[in-house]
Structure formats: C-alpha cells, structure tokens
Amino acid sequence: MAFATAGLFWQSNGLNELADGRQFVAITRRINGGTNGLADRQMYYGRAKNVLGADAGAPREVPLTRGHEAIVAQARKRAKAVATKRKAPVKR
C-alpha cells in the first residue's frame, strides 16, 4: 500500500518530468516544501550513475533494460551459447 501511495504522489505531482530533467531542487521542494534532503538525493543520484556506468561529469541518458526484456535477452544469449557449444567438435 505504501508503494502505491508513493507512486500516486510521484505521478500526481509531476515528478517524473522533473526527474527526467534532473531538476532535483524542484523535486525536493514538491516533496518536502523546501530543500531538506536535497544533498541526499544528489548523492544517491551520483551513486546510481556510478553503478550504472554513466560518466559522472557528462549529463547523458543511460539506457536501462527493463526487467522482463533483460531476462528474456539473457536467456536467449545463454541458449545460443549452449547450442553453439554442443555443435563444436570434441577435442581429444
């Protein structure tokens, strides 16, 4: 229930558009009514960019695969690797 409530708040306050534009000050003000927590949001954003392999100095989009699509793509890749391995001649 808490997640659904947070999602509804995020959507009804137009926070997705602000997040896409990296407008952390505006997001923080809409959530808290001021800039309380801004430094934490910026820190977590920096950490996420590092984990995702984005250059911390360049404002660029990081392509993210969705869960289901990534799982299917990985399964296909593994199946192809197994099939290729089975076709390879056995070295003796």
HTML snippet that shows the backbone in 3Dmol.js (N, CA, C, O; Angstrom):
<script src="https://3Dmol.org/build/3Dmol-min.js"></script>
<div id="view" style="width:600px;height:400px;position:relative"></div>
<script>
const pdb = `
ATOM      1  N   MET A   1       0.822  -1.193   0.000  1.00  0.00           N
ATOM      2  CA  MET A   1       0.000   0.000   0.000  1.00  0.00           C
ATOM      3  C   MET A   1       0.866   1.258   0.000  1.00  0.00           C
ATOM      4  O   MET A   1       0.538   2.243  -0.663  1.00  0.00           O
ATOM      5  N   ALA A   2       1.986   1.224   0.753  1.00  0.00           N
ATOM      6  CA  ALA A   2       2.861   2.395   0.832  1.00  0.00           C
ATOM      7  C   ALA A   2       3.483   2.697  -0.530  1.00  0.00           C
ATOM      8  O   ALA A   2       3.605   3.857  -0.924  1.00  0.00           O
ATOM      9  N   PHE A   3       3.871   1.649  -1.239  1.00  0.00           N
ATOM     10  CA  PHE A   3       4.475   1.848  -2.561  1.00  0.00           C
ATOM     11  C   PHE A   3       3.471   2.463  -3.521  1.00  0.00           C
ATOM     12  O   PHE A   3       3.817   3.370  -4.278  1.00  0.00           O
ATOM     13  N   ALA A   4       2.248   1.990  -3.501  1.00  0.00           N
ATOM     14  CA  ALA A   4       1.201   2.528  -4.374  1.00  0.00           C
ATOM     15  C   ALA A   4       0.927   3.993  -4.042  1.00  0.00           C
ATOM     16  O   ALA A   4       0.728   4.807  -4.944  1.00  0.00           O
ATOM     17  N   THR A   5       0.916   4.327  -2.768  1.00  0.00           N
ATOM     18  CA  THR A   5       0.685   5.706  -2.338  1.00  0.00           C
ATOM     19  C   THR A   5       1.826   6.609  -2.806  1.00  0.00           C
ATOM     20  O   THR A   5       1.590   7.714  -3.294  1.00  0.00           O
ATOM     21  N   ALA A   6       3.060   6.133  -2.655  1.00  0.00           N
ATOM     22  CA  ALA A   6       4.216   6.915  -3.096  1.00  0.00           C
ATOM     23  C   ALA A   6       4.176   7.115  -4.606  1.00  0.00           C
ATOM     24  O   ALA A   6       4.475   8.204  -5.096  1.00  0.00           O
ATOM     25  N   GLY A   7       3.808   6.072  -5.346  1.00  0.00           N
ATOM     26  CA  GLY A   7       3.707   6.180  -6.794  1.00  0.00           C
ATOM     27  C   GLY A   7       2.640   7.171  -7.223  1.00  0.00           C
ATOM     28  O   GLY A   7       2.839   7.941  -8.162  1.00  0.00           O
ATOM     29  N   LEU A   8       1.510   7.150  -6.535  1.00  0.00           N
ATOM     30  CA  LEU A   8       0.430   8.095  -6.833  1.00  0.00           C
ATOM     31  C   LEU A   8       0.875   9.534  -6.560  1.00  0.00           C
ATOM     32  O   LEU A   8       0.585  10.439  -7.342  1.00  0.00           O
ATOM     33  N   PHE A   9       1.578   9.734  -5.449  1.00  0.00           N
ATOM     34  CA  PHE A   9       2.100  11.067  -5.119  1.00  0.00           C
ATOM     35  C   PHE A   9       3.072  11.525  -6.201  1.00  0.00           C
ATOM     36  O   PHE A   9       2.994  12.660  -6.673  1.00  0.00           O
ATOM     37  N   TRP A  10       3.995  10.631  -6.595  1.00  0.00           N
ATOM     38  CA  TRP A  10       5.000  10.938  -7.620  1.00  0.00           C
ATOM     39  C   TRP A  10       4.313  11.358  -8.927  1.00  0.00           C
ATOM     40  O   TRP A  10       4.685  12.356  -9.546  1.00  0.00           O
ATOM     41  N   GLN A  11       3.309  10.580  -9.329  1.00  0.00           N
ATOM     42  CA  GLN A  11       2.617  10.845 -10.589  1.00  0.00           C
ATOM     43  C   GLN A  11       1.781  12.121 -10.509  1.00  0.00           C
ATOM     44  O   GLN A  11       1.847  12.960 -11.407  1.00  0.00           O
ATOM     45  N   SER A  12       1.010  12.272  -9.463  1.00  0.00           N
ATOM     46  CA  SER A  12       0.092  13.411  -9.365  1.00  0.00           C
ATOM     47  C   SER A  12       0.816  14.744  -9.193  1.00  0.00           C
ATOM     48  O   SER A  12       0.236  15.800  -9.449  1.00  0.00           O
ATOM     49  N   ASN A  13       2.071  14.705  -8.765  1.00  0.00           N
ATOM     50  CA  ASN A  13       2.842  15.937  -8.600  1.00  0.00           C
ATOM     51  C   ASN A  13       3.812  16.197  -9.751  1.00  0.00           C
ATOM     52  O   ASN A  13       4.647  17.098  -9.667  1.00  0.00           O
ATOM     53  N   GLY A  14       3.709  15.418 -10.818  1.00  0.00           N
ATOM     54  CA  GLY A  14       4.538  15.648 -12.000  1.00  0.00           C
ATOM     55  C   GLY A  14       6.020  15.460 -11.770  1.00  0.00           C
ATOM     56  O   GLY A  14       6.838  16.119 -12.413  1.00  0.00           O
ATOM     57  N   LEU A  15       6.378  14.571 -10.863  1.00  0.00           N
ATOM     58  CA  LEU A  15       7.784  14.407 -10.508  1.00  0.00           C
ATOM     59  C   LEU A  15       8.587  13.649 -11.561  1.00  0.00           C
ATOM     60  O   LEU A  15       9.807  13.798 -11.629  1.00  0.00           O
ATOM     61  N   ASN A  16       7.925  12.847 -12.374  1.00  0.00           N
ATOM     62  CA  ASN A  16       8.646  12.114 -13.416  1.00  0.00           C
ATOM     63  C   ASN A  16       9.290  13.078 -14.409  1.00  0.00           C
ATOM     64  O   ASN A  16      10.450  12.909 -14.785  1.00  0.00           O
ATOM     65  N   GLU A  17       8.540  14.075 -14.825  1.00  0.00           N
ATOM     66  CA  GLU A  17       9.069  15.063 -15.777  1.00  0.00           C
ATOM     67  C   GLU A  17      10.245  15.822 -15.171  1.00  0.00           C
ATOM     68  O   GLU A  17      11.238  16.090 -15.847  1.00  0.00           O
ATOM     69  N   LEU A  18      10.121  16.162 -13.900  1.00  0.00           N
ATOM     70  CA  LEU A  18      11.226  16.861 -13.226  1.00  0.00           C
ATOM     71  C   LEU A  18      12.445  15.958 -13.097  1.00  0.00           C
ATOM     72  O   LEU A  18      13.576  16.414 -13.265  1.00  0.00           O
ATOM     73  N   ALA A  19      12.226  14.691 -12.802  1.00  0.00           N
ATOM     74  CA  ALA A  19      13.342  13.753 -12.675  1.00  0.00           C
ATOM     75  C   ALA A  19      14.027  13.554 -14.017  1.00  0.00           C
ATOM     76  O   ALA A  19      15.254  13.477 -14.083  1.00  0.00           O
ATOM     77  N   ASP A  20      13.243  13.470 -15.089  1.00  0.00           N
ATOM     78  CA  ASP A  20      13.833  13.338 -16.420  1.00  0.00           C
ATOM     79  C   ASP A  20      14.722  14.535 -16.747  1.00  0.00           C
ATOM     80  O   ASP A  20      15.720  14.399 -17.455  1.00  0.00           O
ATOM     81  N   GLY A  21      14.359  15.700 -16.233  1.00  0.00           N
ATOM     82  CA  GLY A  21      15.144  16.909 -16.452  1.00  0.00           C
ATOM     83  C   GLY A  21      16.191  17.152 -15.388  1.00  0.00           C
ATOM     84  O   GLY A  21      16.845  18.195 -15.374  1.00  0.00           O
ATOM     85  N   ARG A  22      16.350  16.188 -14.498  1.00  0.00           N
ATOM     86  CA  ARG A  22      17.326  16.268 -13.401  1.00  0.00           C
ATOM     87  C   ARG A  22      17.150  17.540 -12.561  1.00  0.00           C
ATOM     88  O   ARG A  22      18.130  18.174 -12.172  1.00  0.00           O
ATOM     89  N   GLN A  23      15.916  17.897 -12.293  1.00  0.00           N
ATOM     90  CA  GLN A  23      15.604  19.102 -11.526  1.00  0.00           C
ATOM     91  C   GLN A  23      15.393  18.736 -10.062  1.00  0.00           C
ATOM     92  O   GLN A  23      14.270  18.746  -9.557  1.00  0.00           O
ATOM     93  N   PHE A  24      16.497  18.413  -9.393  1.00  0.00           N
ATOM     94  CA  PHE A  24      16.429  17.908  -8.022  1.00  0.00           C
ATOM     95  C   PHE A  24      15.903  18.939  -7.028  1.00  0.00           C
ATOM     96  O   PHE A  24      15.217  18.582  -6.070  1.00  0.00           O
ATOM     97  N   VAL A  25      16.214  20.194  -7.243  1.00  0.00           N
ATOM     98  CA  VAL A  25      15.720  21.231  -6.326  1.00  0.00           C
ATOM     99  C   VAL A  25      14.199  21.302  -6.396  1.00  0.00           C
ATOM    100  O   VAL A  25      13.533  21.363  -5.362  1.00  0.00           O
ATOM    101  N   ALA A  26      13.647  21.295  -7.606  1.00  0.00           N
ATOM    102  CA  ALA A  26      12.188  21.362  -7.765  1.00  0.00           C
ATOM    103  C   ALA A  26      11.516  20.111  -7.195  1.00  0.00           C
ATOM    104  O   ALA A  26      10.466  20.200  -6.558  1.00  0.00           O
ATOM    105  N   ILE A  27      12.127  18.948  -7.426  1.00  0.00           N
ATOM    106  CA  ILE A  27      11.567  17.705  -6.867  1.00  0.00           C
ATOM    107  C   ILE A  27      11.543  17.769  -5.354  1.00  0.00           C
ATOM    108  O   ILE A  27      10.534  17.458  -4.721  1.00  0.00           O
ATOM    109  N   THR A  28      12.673  18.178  -4.777  1.00  0.00           N
ATOM    110  CA  THR A  28      12.780  18.250  -3.313  1.00  0.00           C
ATOM    111  C   THR A  28      11.770  19.223  -2.740  1.00  0.00           C
ATOM    112  O   THR A  28      11.169  18.951  -1.701  1.00  0.00           O
ATOM    113  N   ARG A  29      11.573  20.360  -3.403  1.00  0.00           N
ATOM    114  CA  ARG A  29      10.590  21.338  -2.908  1.00  0.00           C
ATOM    115  C   ARG A  29       9.174  20.783  -2.975  1.00  0.00           C
ATOM    116  O   ARG A  29       8.374  21.021  -2.070  1.00  0.00           O
ATOM    117  N   ARG A  30       8.856  20.044  -4.038  1.00  0.00           N
ATOM    118  CA  ARG A  30       7.499  19.481  -4.142  1.00  0.00           C
ATOM    119  C   ARG A  30       7.262  18.389  -3.102  1.00  0.00           C
ATOM    120  O   ARG A  30       6.142  18.215  -2.623  1.00  0.00           O
ATOM    121  N   ILE A  31       8.311  17.661  -2.756  1.00  0.00           N
ATOM    122  CA  ILE A  31       8.152  16.584  -1.775  1.00  0.00           C
ATOM    123  C   ILE A  31       8.151  17.138  -0.356  1.00  0.00           C
ATOM    124  O   ILE A  31       7.283  16.798   0.448  1.00  0.00           O
ATOM    125  N   ASN A  32       9.128  17.995  -0.050  1.00  0.00           N
ATOM    126  CA  ASN A  32       9.324  18.450   1.331  1.00  0.00           C
ATOM    127  C   ASN A  32       8.853  19.867   1.610  1.00  0.00           C
ATOM    128  O   ASN A  32       8.784  20.271   2.771  1.00  0.00           O
ATOM    129  N   GLY A  33       8.527  20.630   0.578  1.00  0.00           N
ATOM    130  CA  GLY A  33       8.151  22.018   0.786  1.00  0.00           C
ATOM    131  C   GLY A  33       9.350  22.936   0.929  1.00  0.00           C
ATOM    132  O   GLY A  33       9.189  24.142   1.118  1.00  0.00           O
ATOM    133  N   GLY A  34      10.533  22.389   0.843  1.00  0.00           N
ATOM    134  CA  GLY A  34      11.787  23.151   0.941  1.00  0.00           C
ATOM    135  C   GLY A  34      12.891  22.315   0.325  1.00  0.00           C
ATOM    136  O   GLY A  34      12.625  21.417  -0.474  1.00  0.00           O
ATOM    137  N   THR A  35      14.121  22.603   0.691  1.00  0.00           N
ATOM    138  CA  THR A  35      15.244  21.850   0.111  1.00  0.00           C
ATOM    139  C   THR A  35      15.827  20.825   1.077  1.00  0.00           C
ATOM    140  O   THR A  35      16.939  20.338   0.870  1.00  0.00           O
ATOM    141  N   ASN A  36      15.089  20.498   2.120  1.00  0.00           N
ATOM    142  CA  ASN A  36      15.540  19.479   3.059  1.00  0.00           C
ATOM    143  C   ASN A  36      15.679  18.135   2.340  1.00  0.00           C
ATOM    144  O   ASN A  36      14.723  17.667   1.722  1.00  0.00           O
ATOM    145  N   GLY A  37      16.854  17.510   2.414  1.00  0.00           N
ATOM    146  CA  GLY A  37      17.079  16.218   1.773  1.00  0.00           C
ATOM    147  C   GLY A  37      17.692  16.312   0.385  1.00  0.00           C
ATOM    148  O   GLY A  37      17.954  15.287  -0.244  1.00  0.00           O
ATOM    149  N   LEU A  38      17.926  17.539  -0.105  1.00  0.00           N
ATOM    150  CA  LEU A  38      18.478  17.728  -1.451  1.00  0.00           C
ATOM    151  C   LEU A  38      19.859  17.083  -1.592  1.00  0.00           C
ATOM    152  O   LEU A  38      20.130  16.412  -2.588  1.00  0.00           O
ATOM    153  N   ALA A  39      20.717  17.280  -0.620  1.00  0.00           N
ATOM    154  CA  ALA A  39      22.076  16.718  -0.696  1.00  0.00           C
ATOM    155  C   ALA A  39      22.032  15.193  -0.785  1.00  0.00           C
ATOM    156  O   ALA A  39      22.814  14.591  -1.521  1.00  0.00           O
ATOM    157  N   ASP A  40      21.126  14.573  -0.042  1.00  0.00           N
ATOM    158  CA  ASP A  40      20.997  13.111  -0.098  1.00  0.00           C
ATOM    159  C   ASP A  40      20.538  12.656  -1.476  1.00  0.00           C
ATOM    160  O   ASP A  40      21.071  11.685  -2.013  1.00  0.00           O
ATOM    161  N   ARG A  41      19.562  13.341  -2.055  1.00  0.00           N
ATOM    162  CA  ARG A  41      19.080  12.968  -3.388  1.00  0.00           C
ATOM    163  C   ARG A  41      20.196  13.068  -4.420  1.00  0.00           C
ATOM    164  O   ARG A  41      20.340  12.192  -5.273  1.00  0.00           O
ATOM    165  N   GLN A  42      20.980  14.133  -4.341  1.00  0.00           N
ATOM    166  CA  GLN A  42      22.082  14.307  -5.284  1.00  0.00           C
ATOM    167  C   GLN A  42      23.149  13.233  -5.078  1.00  0.00           C
ATOM    168  O   GLN A  42      23.727  12.739  -6.046  1.00  0.00           O
ATOM    169  N   MET A  43      23.413  12.871  -3.829  1.00  0.00           N
ATOM    170  CA  MET A  43      24.386  11.828  -3.533  1.00  0.00           C
ATOM    171  C   MET A  43      23.914  10.486  -4.095  1.00  0.00           C
ATOM    172  O   MET A  43      24.694   9.779  -4.734  1.00  0.00           O
ATOM    173  N   TYR A  44      22.662  10.131  -3.869  1.00  0.00           N
ATOM    174  CA  TYR A  44      22.139   8.847  -4.363  1.00  0.00           C
ATOM    175  C   TYR A  44      22.087   8.814  -5.890  1.00  0.00           C
ATOM    176  O   TYR A  44      22.296   7.763  -6.495  1.00  0.00           O
ATOM    177  N   TYR A  45      21.812   9.945  -6.506  1.00  0.00           N
ATOM    178  CA  TYR A  45      21.819  10.015  -7.966  1.00  0.00           C
ATOM    179  C   TYR A  45      23.239   9.752  -8.484  1.00  0.00           C
ATOM    180  O   TYR A  45      23.425   9.009  -9.448  1.00  0.00           O
ATOM    181  N   GLY A  46      24.223  10.357  -7.848  1.00  0.00           N
ATOM    182  CA  GLY A  46      25.619  10.118  -8.236  1.00  0.00           C
ATOM    183  C   GLY A  46      26.014   8.667  -8.075  1.00  0.00           C
ATOM    184  O   GLY A  46      26.690   8.105  -8.937  1.00  0.00           O
ATOM    185  N   ARG A  47      25.601   8.059  -6.985  1.00  0.00           N
ATOM    186  CA  ARG A  47      25.894   6.634  -6.762  1.00  0.00           C
ATOM    187  C   ARG A  47      25.247   5.768  -7.834  1.00  0.00           C
ATOM    188  O   ARG A  47      25.871   4.848  -8.363  1.00  0.00           O
ATOM    189  N   ALA A  48      23.999   6.067  -8.149  1.00  0.00           N
ATOM    190  CA  ALA A  48      23.286   5.280  -9.161  1.00  0.00           C
ATOM    191  C   ALA A  48      23.979   5.399 -10.517  1.00  0.00           C
ATOM    192  O   ALA A  48      24.111   4.409 -11.237  1.00  0.00           O
ATOM    193  N   LYS A  49      24.420   6.605 -10.867  1.00  0.00           N
ATOM    194  CA  LYS A  49      25.129   6.789 -12.130  1.00  0.00           C
ATOM    195  C   LYS A  49      26.419   5.975 -12.156  1.00  0.00           C
ATOM    196  O   LYS A  49      26.763   5.391 -13.184  1.00  0.00           O
ATOM    197  N   ASN A  50      27.129   5.934 -11.040  1.00  0.00           N
ATOM    198  CA  ASN A  50      28.361   5.145 -10.983  1.00  0.00           C
ATOM    199  C   ASN A  50      28.072   3.659 -11.147  1.00  0.00           C
ATOM    200  O   ASN A  50      28.782   2.962 -11.872  1.00  0.00           O
ATOM    201  N   VAL A  51      27.043   3.179 -10.484  1.00  0.00           N
ATOM    202  CA  VAL A  51      26.678   1.769 -10.565  1.00  0.00           C
ATOM    203  C   VAL A  51      26.258   1.405 -11.988  1.00  0.00           C
ATOM    204  O   VAL A  51      26.573   0.319 -12.476  1.00  0.00           O
ATOM    205  N   LEU A  52      25.550   2.312 -12.646  1.00  0.00           N
ATOM    206  CA  LEU A  52      25.057   2.048 -13.991  1.00  0.00           C
ATOM    207  C   LEU A  52      26.099   2.331 -15.074  1.00  0.00           C
ATOM    208  O   LEU A  52      25.846   2.093 -16.255  1.00  0.00           O
ATOM    209  N   GLY A  53      27.254   2.832 -14.683  1.00  0.00           N
ATOM    210  CA  GLY A  53      28.329   3.057 -15.634  1.00  0.00           C
ATOM    211  C   GLY A  53      28.238   4.369 -16.376  1.00  0.00           C
ATOM    212  O   GLY A  53      28.890   4.535 -17.407  1.00  0.00           O
ATOM    213  N   ALA A  54      27.453   5.302 -15.885  1.00  0.00           N
ATOM    214  CA  ALA A  54      27.345   6.610 -16.539  1.00  0.00           C
ATOM    215  C   ALA A  54      28.510   7.485 -16.104  1.00  0.00           C
ATOM    216  O   ALA A  54      28.957   7.405 -14.960  1.00  0.00           O
ATOM    217  N   ASP A  55      28.994   8.306 -16.999  1.00  0.00           N
ATOM    218  CA  ASP A  55      30.054   9.250 -16.689  1.00  0.00           C
ATOM    219  C   ASP A  55      29.477  10.309 -15.761  1.00  0.00           C
ATOM    220  O   ASP A  55      28.529  11.006 -16.122  1.00  0.00           O
ATOM    221  N   ALA A  56      30.041  10.429 -14.576  1.00  0.00           N
ATOM    222  CA  ALA A  56      29.504  11.360 -13.587  1.00  0.00           C
ATOM    223  C   ALA A  56      29.573  12.810 -14.037  1.00  0.00           C
ATOM    224  O   ALA A  56      28.805  13.639 -13.550  1.00  0.00           O
ATOM    225  N   GLY A  57      30.485  13.141 -14.966  1.00  0.00           N
ATOM    226  CA  GLY A  57      30.627  14.518 -15.397  1.00  0.00           C
ATOM    227  C   GLY A  57      29.786  14.878 -16.600  1.00  0.00           C
ATOM    228  O   GLY A  57      29.601  16.063 -16.879  1.00  0.00           O
ATOM    229  N   ALA A  58      29.277  13.916 -17.311  1.00  0.00           N
ATOM    230  CA  ALA A  58      28.528  14.193 -18.540  1.00  0.00           C
ATOM    231  C   ALA A  58      27.050  13.900 -18.348  1.00  0.00           C
ATOM    232  O   ALA A  58      26.691  12.769 -18.020  1.00  0.00           O
ATOM    233  N   PRO A  59      26.182  14.889 -18.542  1.00  0.00           N
ATOM    234  CA  PRO A  59      24.743  14.633 -18.404  1.00  0.00           C
ATOM    235  C   PRO A  59      24.211  13.899 -19.631  1.00  0.00           C
ATOM    236  O   PRO A  59      23.772  14.530 -20.592  1.00  0.00           O
ATOM    237  N   ARG A  60      24.248  12.582 -19.599  1.00  0.00           N
ATOM    238  CA  ARG A  60      23.754  11.792 -20.722  1.00  0.00           C
ATOM    239  C   ARG A  60      22.769  10.764 -20.221  1.00  0.00           C
ATOM    240  O   ARG A  60      22.745  10.429 -19.037  1.00  0.00           O
ATOM    241  N   GLU A  61      21.981  10.283 -21.106  1.00  0.00           N
ATOM    242  CA  GLU A  61      20.998   9.276 -20.757  1.00  0.00           C
ATOM    243  C   GLU A  61      21.682   7.917 -20.652  1.00  0.00           C
ATOM    244  O   GLU A  61      22.553   7.592 -21.458  1.00  0.00           O
ATOM    245  N   VAL A  62      21.292   7.139 -19.675  1.00  0.00           N
ATOM    246  CA  VAL A  62      21.822   5.799 -19.509  1.00  0.00           C
ATOM    247  C   VAL A  62      20.730   4.826 -19.936  1.00  0.00           C
ATOM    248  O   VAL A  62      19.677   4.765 -19.301  1.00  0.00           O
ATOM    249  N   PRO A  63      20.963   4.062 -21.005  1.00  0.00           N
ATOM    250  CA  PRO A  63      19.927   3.125 -21.426  1.00  0.00           C
ATOM    251  C   PRO A  63      19.777   1.997 -20.409  1.00  0.00           C
ATOM    252  O   PRO A  63      20.750   1.327 -20.063  1.00  0.00           O
ATOM    253  N   LEU A  64      18.591   1.803 -19.952  1.00  0.00           N
ATOM    254  CA  LEU A  64      18.305   0.740 -18.998  1.00  0.00           C
ATOM    255  C   LEU A  64      17.376  -0.269 -19.642  1.00  0.00           C
ATOM    256  O   LEU A  64      16.386   0.098 -20.275  1.00  0.00           O
ATOM    257  N   THR A  65      17.698  -1.530 -19.479  1.00  0.00           N
ATOM    258  CA  THR A  65      16.788  -2.549 -19.980  1.00  0.00           C
ATOM    259  C   THR A  65      15.754  -2.825 -18.908  1.00  0.00           C
ATOM    260  O   THR A  65      16.044  -2.753 -17.714  1.00  0.00           O
ATOM    261  N   ARG A  66      14.589  -3.131 -19.329  1.00  0.00           N
ATOM    262  CA  ARG A  66      13.531  -3.455 -18.387  1.00  0.00           C
ATOM    263  C   ARG A  66      13.732  -4.876 -17.894  1.00  0.00           C
ATOM    264  O   ARG A  66      14.418  -5.666 -18.542  1.00  0.00           O
ATOM    265  N   GLY A  67      13.159  -5.198 -16.789  1.00  0.00           N
ATOM    266  CA  GLY A  67      13.351  -6.493 -16.162  1.00  0.00           C
ATOM    267  C   GLY A  67      13.047  -7.672 -17.056  1.00  0.00           C
ATOM    268  O   GLY A  67      13.921  -8.503 -17.299  1.00  0.00           O
ATOM    269  N   HIS A  68      11.827  -7.763 -17.549  1.00  0.00           N
ATOM    270  CA  HIS A  68      11.416  -8.913 -18.347  1.00  0.00           C
ATOM    271  C   HIS A  68      12.231  -9.025 -19.627  1.00  0.00           C
ATOM    272  O   HIS A  68      12.694 -10.108 -19.985  1.00  0.00           O
ATOM    273  N   GLU A  69      12.402  -7.909 -20.311  1.00  0.00           N
ATOM    274  CA  GLU A  69      13.148  -7.921 -21.564  1.00  0.00           C
ATOM    275  C   GLU A  69      14.598  -8.348 -21.339  1.00  0.00           C
ATOM    276  O   GLU A  69      15.155  -9.100 -22.139  1.00  0.00           O
ATOM    277  N   ALA A  70      15.201  -7.875 -20.266  1.00  0.00           N
ATOM    278  CA  ALA A  70      16.583  -8.241 -19.962  1.00  0.00           C
ATOM    279  C   ALA A  70      16.705  -9.727 -19.654  1.00  0.00           C
ATOM    280  O   ALA A  70      17.662 -10.372 -20.081  1.00  0.00           O
ATOM    281  N   ILE A  71      15.754 -10.270 -18.924  1.00  0.00           N
ATOM    282  CA  ILE A  71      15.779 -11.692 -18.585  1.00  0.00           C
ATOM    283  C   ILE A  71      15.632 -12.542 -19.843  1.00  0.00           C
ATOM    284  O   ILE A  71      16.354 -13.524 -20.018  1.00  0.00           O
ATOM    285  N   VAL A  72      14.701 -12.168 -20.719  1.00  0.00           N
ATOM    286  CA  VAL A  72      14.494 -12.911 -21.968  1.00  0.00           C
ATOM    287  C   VAL A  72      15.746 -12.838 -22.844  1.00  0.00           C
ATOM    288  O   VAL A  72      16.173 -13.850 -23.400  1.00  0.00           O
ATOM    289  N   ALA A  73      16.331 -11.654 -22.968  1.00  0.00           N
ATOM    290  CA  ALA A  73      17.539 -11.498 -23.791  1.00  0.00           C
ATOM    291  C   ALA A  73      18.688 -12.332 -23.235  1.00  0.00           C
ATOM    292  O   ALA A  73      19.427 -12.960 -23.992  1.00  0.00           O
ATOM    293  N   GLN A  74      18.834 -12.337 -21.934  1.00  0.00           N
ATOM    294  CA  GLN A  74      19.904 -13.121 -21.312  1.00  0.00           C
ATOM    295  C   GLN A  74      19.667 -14.617 -21.519  1.00  0.00           C
ATOM    296  O   GLN A  74      20.610 -15.359 -21.790  1.00  0.00           O
ATOM    297  N   ALA A  75      18.423 -15.062 -21.395  1.00  0.00           N
ATOM    298  CA  ALA A  75      18.105 -16.475 -21.596  1.00  0.00           C
ATOM    299  C   ALA A  75      18.389 -16.890 -23.035  1.00  0.00           C
ATOM    300  O   ALA A  75      18.908 -17.981 -23.272  1.00  0.00           O
ATOM    301  N   ARG A  76      18.055 -16.036 -23.992  1.00  0.00           N
ATOM    302  CA  ARG A  76      18.335 -16.342 -25.395  1.00  0.00           C
ATOM    303  C   ARG A  76      19.834 -16.425 -25.649  1.00  0.00           C
ATOM    304  O   ARG A  76      20.306 -17.305 -26.368  1.00  0.00           O
ATOM    305  N   LYS A  77      20.573 -15.500 -25.052  1.00  0.00           N
ATOM    306  CA  LYS A  77      22.027 -15.492 -25.214  1.00  0.00           C
ATOM    307  C   LYS A  77      22.638 -16.772 -24.648  1.00  0.00           C
ATOM    308  O   LYS A  77      23.528 -17.359 -25.263  1.00  0.00           O
ATOM    309  N   ARG A  78      22.171 -17.202 -23.491  1.00  0.00           N
ATOM    310  CA  ARG A  78      22.684 -18.438 -22.879  1.00  0.00           C
ATOM    311  C   ARG A  78      22.313 -19.658 -23.714  1.00  0.00           C
ATOM    312  O   ARG A  78      23.130 -20.559 -23.903  1.00  0.00           O
ATOM    313  N   ALA A  79      21.084 -19.682 -24.211  1.00  0.00           N
ATOM    314  CA  ALA A  79      20.647 -20.818 -25.028  1.00  0.00           C
ATOM    315  C   ALA A  79      21.475 -20.897 -26.305  1.00  0.00           C
ATOM    316  O   ALA A  79      21.835 -21.987 -26.748  1.00  0.00           O
ATOM    317  N   LYS A  80      21.773 -19.756 -26.891  1.00  0.00           N
ATOM    318  CA  LYS A  80      22.590 -19.726 -28.107  1.00  0.00           C
ATOM    319  C   LYS A  80      24.006 -20.217 -27.807  1.00  0.00           C
ATOM    320  O   LYS A  80      24.585 -20.959 -28.600  1.00  0.00           O
ATOM    321  N   ALA A  81      24.558 -19.813 -26.682  1.00  0.00           N
ATOM    322  CA  ALA A  81      25.904 -20.246 -26.298  1.00  0.00           C
ATOM    323  C   ALA A  81      25.946 -21.753 -26.069  1.00  0.00           C
ATOM    324  O   ALA A  81      26.906 -22.412 -26.468  1.00  0.00           O
ATOM    325  N   VAL A  82      24.923 -22.300 -25.437  1.00  0.00           N
ATOM    326  CA  VAL A  82      24.852 -23.740 -25.190  1.00  0.00           C
ATOM    327  C   VAL A  82      24.725 -24.488 -26.511  1.00  0.00           C
ATOM    328  O   VAL A  82      25.389 -25.503 -26.717  1.00  0.00           O
ATOM    329  N   ALA A  83      23.873 -23.988 -27.408  1.00  0.00           N
ATOM    330  CA  ALA A  83      23.685 -24.633 -28.706  1.00  0.00           C
ATOM    331  C   ALA A  83      24.981 -24.610 -29.511  1.00  0.00           C
ATOM    332  O   ALA A  83      25.320 -25.597 -30.164  1.00  0.00           O
ATOM    333  N   THR A  84      25.698 -23.510 -29.470  1.00  0.00           N
ATOM    334  CA  THR A  84      26.969 -23.386 -30.186  1.00  0.00           C
ATOM    335  C   THR A  84      28.004 -24.340 -29.597  1.00  0.00           C
ATOM    336  O   THR A  84      28.777 -24.957 -30.330  1.00  0.00           O
ATOM    337  N   LYS A  85      28.015 -24.457 -28.301  1.00  0.00           N
ATOM    338  CA  LYS A  85      28.960 -25.343 -27.620  1.00  0.00           C
ATOM    339  C   LYS A  85      28.696 -26.801 -27.974  1.00  0.00           C
ATOM    340  O   LYS A  85      29.638 -27.580 -28.124  1.00  0.00           O
ATOM    341  N   ARG A  86      27.432 -27.178 -28.108  1.00  0.00           N
ATOM    342  CA  ARG A  86      27.068 -28.544 -28.446  1.00  0.00           C
ATOM    343  C   ARG A  86      27.482 -28.906 -29.876  1.00  0.00           C
ATOM    344  O   ARG A  86      27.812 -30.056 -30.164  1.00  0.00           O
ATOM    345  N   LYS A  87      27.460 -27.919 -30.757  1.00  0.00           N
ATOM    346  CA  LYS A  87      27.801 -28.153 -32.151  1.00  0.00           C
ATOM    347  C   LYS A  87      29.309 -28.223 -32.375  1.00  0.00           C
ATOM    348  O   LYS A  87      29.758 -28.756 -33.390  1.00  0.00           O
ATOM    349  N   ALA A  88      30.083 -27.698 -31.456  1.00  0.00           N
ATOM    350  CA  ALA A  88      31.533 -27.668 -31.612  1.00  0.00           C
ATOM    351  C   ALA A  88      32.094 -29.091 -31.533  1.00  0.00           C
ATOM    352  O   ALA A  88      31.631 -29.894 -30.723  1.00  0.00           O
ATOM    353  N   PRO A  89      33.086 -29.407 -32.370  1.00  0.00           N
ATOM    354  CA  PRO A  89      33.675 -30.746 -32.321  1.00  0.00           C
ATOM    355  C   PRO A  89      34.431 -30.974 -31.004  1.00  0.00           C
ATOM    356  O   PRO A  89      35.026 -30.056 -30.441  1.00  0.00           O
ATOM    357  N   VAL A  90      34.389 -32.175 -30.553  1.00  0.00           N
ATOM    358  CA  VAL A  90      35.053 -32.538 -29.294  1.00  0.00           C
ATOM    359  C   VAL A  90      36.528 -32.731 -29.565  1.00  0.00           C
ATOM    360  O   VAL A  90      36.904 -33.468 -30.477  1.00  0.00           O
ATOM    361  N   LYS A  91      37.366 -32.077 -28.784  1.00  0.00           N
ATOM    362  CA  LYS A  91      38.824 -32.212 -28.922  1.00  0.00           C
ATOM    363  C   LYS A  91      39.279 -33.393 -28.078  1.00  0.00           C
ATOM    364  O   LYS A  91      38.903 -33.523 -26.914  1.00  0.00           O
ATOM    365  N   ARG A  92      40.093 -34.251 -28.683  1.00  0.00           N
ATOM    366  CA  ARG A  92      40.620 -35.409 -27.942  1.00  0.00           C
ATOM    367  C   ARG A  92      42.098 -35.405 -27.915  1.00  0.00           C
ATOM    368  O   ARG A  92      42.707 -36.304 -27.336  1.00  0.00           O
TER     369      ARG A  92
END
`;
const viewer = $3Dmol.createViewer("view");
viewer.addModel(pdb, "pdb");
viewer.setStyle({}, {cartoon: {color: "spectrum"}});
viewer.zoomTo();
viewer.render();
</script>
